[in-house]
Amino acid sequence: MTKPPSTTRDRIVEAAGKLFHRDGIRAVSVDAVAAKAGLTKRTIYYHFRSKDDLIAAYLQTRDQPNVAIFQRWFAEAEGDTADKVKAIFCHLAENARNPRWKGCGFLRTSVELMNLPGHPAIQTGRAHKKRTEDWLCAIFAEDRPALPARTLARQIVLLIDGAFSVVLLNRDASYMETAGEAAARLIRG
């Protein structure tokens, strides 16, 4: 059971998030967000200067929870670093088997806004991916100091994001597991 949003702003972001996740950011109007939140359009614009800022705020609410779930899956997995990273992919594959799964909201948003590289949501997505890369880099630097940690972290991020794309395209979660096997091989050298 989720607790109700604590502020009007939270209520707006939650309503927008549900609609953006379901329909995509371009398909959702500010009117639709207002209706979903049970508020007026004017109230939306009181809290957000534009729909662009609302999209960025929605992604900002997804940043820490997404990194935290990767960190939890890593921490709870047994084995060495390679096994723990592979476990992240296994959990993602499990999630991808849910018929309502829609992949990575940061990547989906970047596709919808690919012609707007300065968009606040693109900047938020870029920061999220960098935060994930930095977390992996710190793990690799500590665990395998002889390896080029930044390069390895980037390779794992590429496998994660590539797997998201291929799984969405083919609707076959086993691609995520295959990417996890590749990640483990890379880590083990």
Backbone bond lengths (Angstrom), bond angles and torsions (degrees), N, CA, C in turn:
res aa  C-N    CA-C-N  psi(-1)  N-CA   C-N-CA  omega(-1)  CA-C   N-CA-C  phi
1 M - - - 1.455 - - 1.521 108.36 -
2 T 1.335 116.92 129.74 1.450 120.57 179.20 1.512 109.75 -93.64
3 K 1.326 114.54 146.40 1.462 117.54 178.40 1.526 109.20 -82.44
4 P 1.318 116.82 151.53 1.464 119.64 -178.82 1.531 110.32 -66.78
5 P 1.335 116.70 151.28 1.467 119.74 177.91 1.518 110.80 -58.83
6 S 1.344 116.20 144.63 1.458 119.56 -173.39 1.529 113.68 -86.34
7 T 1.319 117.79 -22.46 1.457 120.27 -179.25 1.531 109.47 -132.69
8 T 1.311 115.04 166.89 1.464 119.59 176.51 1.520 110.08 -61.10
9 R 1.322 116.53 -40.55 1.464 120.85 178.79 1.538 109.97 -59.65
10 D 1.323 116.14 -45.55 1.473 120.12 178.19 1.524 110.95 -60.98
11 R 1.316 115.07 -40.10 1.473 120.01 179.16 1.523 111.10 -61.66
12 I 1.325 116.02 -41.37 1.463 120.82 178.83 1.523 110.04 -64.52
13 V 1.327 116.71 -47.86 1.470 120.88 -178.23 1.527 110.53 -63.46
14 E 1.320 116.88 -39.53 1.468 119.64 178.99 1.531 111.05 -64.51
15 A 1.319 116.27 -44.82 1.473 120.04 178.94 1.524 110.42 -63.59
16 A 1.324 116.44 -45.17 1.466 120.46 178.77 1.517 110.51 -61.29
17 G 1.328 116.05 -43.28 1.456 120.47 -179.30 1.510 112.88 -58.89
18 K 1.308 116.72 -42.78 1.470 120.12 178.65 1.533 110.79 -62.84
19 L 1.321 115.80 -43.12 1.464 119.75 -179.63 1.528 111.98 -70.85
20 F 1.341 116.49 -43.66 1.468 119.90 179.66 1.522 110.39 -61.86
21 H 1.320 116.17 -41.70 1.466 120.12 -180.00 1.531 110.68 -63.88
22 R 1.304 115.83 -43.35 1.464 120.31 -176.45 1.524 112.96 -73.00
23 D 1.357 116.30 -43.97 1.469 120.12 -168.77 1.525 115.12 -113.71
24 G 1.328 117.81 -14.86 1.459 120.98 -174.01 1.517 109.60 96.62
25 I 1.317 116.36 156.51 1.468 118.97 -172.96 1.518 113.85 -73.75
26 R 1.319 117.29 -34.62 1.477 119.02 -178.29 1.526 112.01 -73.90
27 A 1.305 116.91 -28.60 1.463 120.51 -177.30 1.528 112.55 -77.84
28 V 1.316 117.07 -14.18 1.467 121.46 -175.03 1.523 110.06 -100.87
29 S 1.308 115.47 124.07 1.468 120.29 178.70 1.528 110.15 -90.86
30 V 1.310 115.28 162.77 1.463 120.15 174.43 1.527 109.41 -63.93
31 D 1.322 117.57 -34.00 1.470 120.79 175.65 1.523 110.67 -59.49
32 A 1.330 116.77 -42.23 1.468 120.37 179.73 1.525 111.02 -65.54
33 V 1.331 116.99 -39.44 1.465 120.33 177.64 1.524 109.53 -64.00
34 A 1.319 117.22 -44.36 1.467 121.12 179.30 1.517 110.49 -59.60
35 A 1.321 116.65 -44.93 1.470 120.04 179.78 1.528 110.89 -63.42
36 K 1.323 116.97 -43.99 1.465 120.94 -179.36 1.526 110.88 -63.62
37 A 1.336 116.73 -38.19 1.467 121.28 -179.38 1.526 112.33 -81.12
38 G 1.339 117.12 -11.08 1.460 120.62 -177.22 1.522 111.87 70.64
39 L 1.334 115.43 35.19 1.455 121.31 -177.89 1.529 109.49 -129.52
40 T 1.310 115.38 175.39 1.465 119.04 175.84 1.528 109.35 -90.44
41 K 1.316 114.55 159.78 1.459 120.76 176.11 1.538 109.53 -61.58
42 R 1.281 116.06 -36.34 1.466 121.26 178.76 1.536 110.68 -60.79
43 T 1.318 116.44 -38.51 1.463 120.37 178.20 1.526 110.70 -65.14
44 I 1.327 115.94 -38.55 1.464 119.77 177.26 1.531 108.78 -59.28
45 Y 1.331 116.81 -48.61 1.458 120.97 -177.69 1.529 113.18 -72.08
46 Y 1.313 117.37 -16.94 1.465 120.26 172.66 1.531 109.25 -68.85
47 H 1.325 116.24 -36.95 1.469 121.69 -176.81 1.527 113.76 -92.34
48 F 1.318 117.03 -22.90 1.466 121.79 -178.30 1.521 109.02 -136.07
49 R 1.324 116.74 131.15 1.470 120.44 -178.84 1.515 111.78 -64.20
50 S 1.350 115.65 -30.39 1.461 119.37 -175.71 1.525 109.58 -156.89
51 K 1.310 115.31 168.42 1.459 120.55 173.51 1.532 109.78 -61.16
52 D 1.321 116.76 -35.58 1.467 120.61 178.37 1.523 111.13 -57.59
53 D 1.337 116.87 -44.30 1.463 120.25 178.75 1.529 111.32 -66.78
54 L 1.313 116.78 -34.01 1.467 120.77 176.97 1.536 110.44 -66.28
55 I 1.312 116.87 -41.33 1.474 120.93 178.20 1.526 109.56 -61.69
56 A 1.336 116.86 -45.39 1.465 120.95 178.88 1.529 110.78 -62.16
57 A 1.327 116.94 -41.62 1.467 120.35 179.11 1.534 111.01 -62.99
58 Y 1.313 116.53 -40.57 1.467 120.64 176.62 1.525 110.25 -58.55
59 L 1.328 117.18 -47.27 1.466 119.66 -179.66 1.521 111.66 -66.91
60 Q 1.332 117.27 -34.85 1.467 119.95 177.78 1.520 111.07 -61.41
61 T 1.328 116.86 -34.33 1.471 118.83 178.49 1.528 111.58 -70.83
62 R 1.304 117.72 -19.58 1.466 122.39 179.80 1.527 112.52 -89.93
63 D 1.326 117.34 -19.04 1.463 121.35 -174.37 1.529 112.54 -58.54
64 Q 1.295 117.86 -66.71 1.461 120.93 -174.90 1.534 112.27 -62.05
65 P 1.319 119.69 -43.36 1.472 117.69 178.21 1.533 113.15 -60.62
66 N 1.327 117.15 -36.89 1.468 119.44 -179.98 1.524 111.13 -68.58
67 V 1.324 117.81 -45.03 1.466 120.31 177.43 1.525 109.49 -63.85
68 A 1.310 116.86 -41.49 1.473 120.91 -178.94 1.529 111.85 -62.41
69 I 1.313 117.95 -37.74 1.465 119.10 -179.99 1.522 110.09 -68.74
70 F 1.330 117.91 -39.08 1.468 120.41 174.97 1.525 109.48 -60.66
71 Q 1.315 117.30 -44.25 1.459 121.66 -179.50 1.527 110.93 -63.81
72 R 1.321 116.78 -40.18 1.467 120.09 178.49 1.519 111.32 -65.45
73 W 1.336 116.53 -46.55 1.464 119.69 179.20 1.526 110.73 -60.17
74 F 1.318 116.46 -40.69 1.456 121.43 178.47 1.530 109.95 -62.86
75 A 1.324 117.07 -48.92 1.471 121.93 -176.79 1.521 112.18 -64.61
76 E 1.318 117.28 -36.11 1.470 120.85 -176.59 1.527 113.31 -80.88
77 A 1.325 117.15 -16.83 1.466 120.14 -177.28 1.525 110.33 -75.26
78 E 1.309 114.69 148.51 1.456 120.46 176.29 1.520 109.24 -93.24
79 G 1.334 115.28 157.57 1.452 120.65 175.76 1.514 112.46 106.32
80 D 1.321 114.59 -167.25 1.462 120.73 -179.72 1.527 110.01 -83.17
81 T 1.317 115.78 -176.68 1.465 120.65 -177.97 1.521 111.73 -57.14
82 A 1.323 116.84 -41.13 1.470 120.20 179.78 1.525 110.97 -61.21
83 D 1.330 116.36 -42.92 1.463 120.25 178.69 1.525 111.31 -64.82
84 K 1.318 115.99 -38.63 1.461 120.70 -178.20 1.537 111.31 -68.28
85 V 1.333 116.34 -40.11 1.470 119.40 177.26 1.527 109.31 -67.75
86 K 1.314 116.97 -41.91 1.469 120.46 177.67 1.533 110.03 -58.74
87 A 1.323 117.46 -35.75 1.476 121.24 178.99 1.530 111.32 -61.10
88 I 1.327 117.51 -34.69 1.463 120.66 176.92 1.526 109.31 -58.94
89 F 1.318 116.49 -46.87 1.462 121.36 179.46 1.536 110.97 -63.57
90 C 1.327 116.53 -38.54 1.475 119.91 179.15 1.527 110.90 -63.81
91 H 1.334 116.32 -40.69 1.469 119.63 177.02 1.530 110.94 -66.28
92 L 1.327 116.10 -40.68 1.467 119.09 177.56 1.527 110.58 -62.36
93 A 1.334 117.14 -39.54 1.462 120.90 177.78 1.524 110.79 -62.87
94 E 1.326 115.89 -41.34 1.467 120.36 177.92 1.530 110.30 -60.44
95 N 1.330 116.50 -44.66 1.467 120.40 177.88 1.521 111.33 -63.86
96 A 1.338 116.28 -39.00 1.466 120.91 -177.47 1.524 112.40 -66.80
97 R 1.300 117.04 -17.15 1.474 120.22 178.38 1.533 112.28 -78.80
98 N 1.316 116.40 -10.66 1.461 120.69 176.59 1.531 107.52 -74.99
99 P 1.325 118.48 128.10 1.477 120.05 -177.77 1.534 113.82 -59.91
100 R 1.313 117.99 -21.07 1.468 120.88 179.33 1.529 112.79 -87.77
101 W 1.323 117.56 -3.33 1.463 121.79 -178.35 1.524 110.59 -64.59
102 K 1.322 116.06 134.42 1.465 120.36 -177.50 1.518 112.30 -125.65
103 G 1.322 117.69 13.62 1.450 120.01 176.54 1.509 113.15 83.37
104 C 1.305 115.17 -154.67 1.455 123.08 -176.53 1.528 110.12 -89.21
105 G 1.319 116.54 118.72 1.463 120.96 179.38 1.523 112.72 -62.61
106 F 1.325 116.88 -31.46 1.462 120.16 178.56 1.526 110.18 -66.36
107 L 1.318 116.86 -43.09 1.471 120.83 179.57 1.525 111.05 -70.31
108 R 1.338 116.83 -42.84 1.466 118.92 179.21 1.525 110.61 -60.81
109 T 1.314 116.47 -40.88 1.458 120.79 179.04 1.522 110.58 -65.43
110 S 1.332 116.79 -41.57 1.470 118.89 -179.47 1.524 111.26 -63.82
111 V 1.314 117.32 -32.70 1.469 120.21 176.99 1.527 109.64 -67.83
112 E 1.315 116.34 -43.22 1.465 119.29 -179.34 1.537 112.40 -66.42
113 L 1.325 115.77 -26.16 1.470 120.23 -175.98 1.531 112.38 -113.99
114 M 1.316 116.98 24.81 1.465 120.14 -172.22 1.528 113.30 -60.67
115 N 1.297 119.28 -23.54 1.464 121.73 178.63 1.524 112.89 -87.89
116 L 1.331 116.63 4.04 1.468 121.15 -177.38 1.527 110.22 -127.24
117 P 1.335 118.59 68.95 1.470 120.94 -173.66 1.525 114.73 -61.73
118 G 1.324 118.83 -20.66 1.456 121.25 178.96 1.519 113.94 -92.75
119 H 1.320 117.24 0.96 1.469 122.13 -178.15 1.534 109.98 -57.18
120 P 1.338 117.45 138.94 1.469 119.66 -179.75 1.535 113.40 -55.95
121 A 1.315 117.88 -32.95 1.470 120.33 179.53 1.532 110.76 -70.99
122 I 1.321 117.49 -34.51 1.463 120.87 176.69 1.531 108.98 -66.06
123 Q 1.314 116.20 -41.86 1.470 120.05 177.81 1.528 110.66 -63.14
124 T 1.319 117.31 -39.38 1.460 121.41 177.97 1.528 110.46 -65.50
125 G 1.316 116.76 -43.66 1.464 120.72 178.21 1.513 111.89 -63.46
126 R 1.314 116.34 -41.98 1.468 121.43 178.25 1.531 109.73 -60.98
127 A 1.320 117.12 -44.14 1.473 121.14 179.69 1.528 110.58 -64.00
128 H 1.328 116.71 -39.09 1.474 120.07 178.83 1.528 110.85 -63.11
129 K 1.325 116.72 -47.68 1.468 120.52 -179.36 1.529 110.23 -63.44
130 K 1.330 117.40 -37.05 1.469 121.35 177.68 1.524 110.69 -66.19
131 R 1.321 117.08 -39.39 1.466 121.41 178.91 1.534 110.05 -63.52
132 T 1.315 116.70 -40.95 1.470 120.67 177.21 1.527 109.70 -64.57
133 E 1.315 116.55 -45.38 1.468 120.95 178.60 1.539 110.82 -60.76
134 D 1.326 117.09 -43.84 1.467 121.06 -179.91 1.529 111.30 -62.59
135 W 1.327 116.62 -40.39 1.460 120.55 178.34 1.531 109.80 -61.81
136 L 1.322 116.98 -47.81 1.463 120.29 178.68 1.526 110.92 -62.95
137 C 1.308 117.38 -41.19 1.457 121.92 179.51 1.534 110.46 -58.85
138 A 1.319 117.23 -43.47 1.467 121.07 179.13 1.528 110.91 -62.29
139 I 1.322 116.69 -39.93 1.471 120.20 178.14 1.520 110.33 -63.58
140 F 1.314 116.42 -47.97 1.463 120.47 -176.86 1.526 111.37 -67.38
141 A 1.325 117.57 -37.44 1.467 120.95 179.72 1.525 110.52 -64.39
142 E 1.318 116.54 -36.68 1.466 120.99 -179.89 1.525 111.42 -77.73
143 D 1.319 116.59 -42.67 1.459 121.62 -173.73 1.523 112.97 -79.88
144 R 1.315 116.91 -40.98 1.470 121.52 -175.27 1.526 109.18 -132.97
145 P 1.335 118.07 70.66 1.462 120.40 -173.71 1.534 114.59 -59.33
146 A 1.315 117.89 -21.44 1.465 119.95 -179.92 1.534 111.98 -76.09
147 L 1.321 116.91 -20.12 1.470 120.48 -179.86 1.527 110.27 -82.46
148 P 1.319 117.60 152.02 1.479 119.94 173.87 1.537 108.66 -74.16
149 A 1.316 116.44 93.73 1.464 122.20 -171.15 1.527 113.09 -57.27
150 R 1.329 117.68 -42.80 1.471 119.90 -177.74 1.516 110.82 -65.08
151 T 1.325 116.66 -43.72 1.466 120.41 179.28 1.520 110.54 -62.53
152 L 1.313 116.61 -44.68 1.461 120.68 179.58 1.529 110.92 -63.19
153 A 1.325 117.35 -42.64 1.470 120.99 178.33 1.529 110.48 -60.74
154 R 1.313 116.93 -42.23 1.467 120.47 178.55 1.527 111.12 -64.42
155 Q 1.315 116.73 -39.71 1.461 119.77 178.50 1.524 111.01 -63.01
156 I 1.321 116.83 -39.90 1.472 120.13 179.89 1.527 109.86 -68.41
157 V 1.330 117.40 -41.53 1.473 120.38 177.11 1.532 109.73 -61.13
158 L 1.317 117.24 -41.10 1.472 119.97 176.97 1.526 111.21 -61.88
159 L 1.309 116.62 -39.64 1.468 119.08 177.69 1.534 111.37 -66.11
160 I 1.314 116.42 -41.61 1.468 119.88 178.71 1.529 110.04 -61.57
161 D 1.332 116.13 -53.63 1.462 119.74 -175.76 1.524 111.86 -68.07
162 G 1.323 116.63 -37.12 1.464 119.72 175.82 1.515 111.27 -63.59
163 A 1.322 115.99 -40.55 1.462 119.63 178.81 1.530 110.85 -65.38
164 F 1.333 116.90 -41.20 1.470 119.15 175.85 1.526 109.79 -53.63
165 S 1.309 116.64 -47.48 1.465 121.06 -176.98 1.524 112.22 -64.01
166 V 1.325 116.37 -47.88 1.466 120.14 -176.72 1.525 110.77 -68.46
167 V 1.317 117.53 -37.25 1.469 119.98 178.06 1.526 109.76 -64.58
168 L 1.331 117.35 -43.07 1.466 119.61 177.41 1.521 111.51 -62.05
169 L 1.304 116.59 -41.30 1.458 121.24 -178.14 1.531 112.05 -66.66
170 N 1.321 116.10 -44.64 1.468 120.60 -175.11 1.532 114.77 -97.81
171 R 1.333 116.54 -12.04 1.468 120.62 -175.58 1.526 110.67 54.31
172 D 1.341 115.04 43.25 1.463 122.41 -179.12 1.523 108.13 -133.85
173 A 1.335 115.79 102.28 1.462 121.86 -175.97 1.517 113.10 -66.46
174 S 1.312 118.47 -15.12 1.465 119.66 -179.78 1.534 111.22 -64.49
175 Y 1.323 118.28 -22.42 1.461 120.02 175.01 1.532 110.71 -61.54
176 M 1.314 116.77 -34.03 1.463 120.71 178.55 1.527 109.57 -66.50
177 E 1.317 116.64 -40.90 1.468 120.36 178.28 1.531 110.86 -66.57
178 T 1.312 116.88 -39.36 1.469 120.86 176.84 1.524 110.36 -62.38
179 A 1.315 117.29 -41.20 1.470 121.19 176.89 1.529 110.38 -63.71
180 G 1.322 117.05 -36.88 1.471 120.38 176.63 1.519 112.44 -63.89
181 E 1.324 116.12 -38.38 1.477 120.20 176.24 1.524 109.98 -64.38
182 A 1.321 117.26 -42.14 1.472 121.35 178.10 1.519 110.66 -63.40
183 A 1.331 116.44 -40.82 1.471 120.48 179.16 1.529 110.14 -61.92
184 A 1.322 116.65 -44.62 1.466 120.09 179.98 1.534 110.63 -61.30
185 R 1.329 116.58 -41.00 1.474 120.15 178.47 1.534 110.95 -63.63
186 L 1.306 116.29 -42.55 1.474 119.63 178.28 1.522 111.64 -60.40
187 I 1.316 115.87 -43.90 1.467 120.75 -177.40 1.527 110.62 -66.12
188 R 1.300 115.94 -39.75 1.466 119.96 -178.95 1.537 111.79 -73.83
189 G 1.327 115.33 -15.90 1.467 119.86 177.22 1.483 110.81 77.17
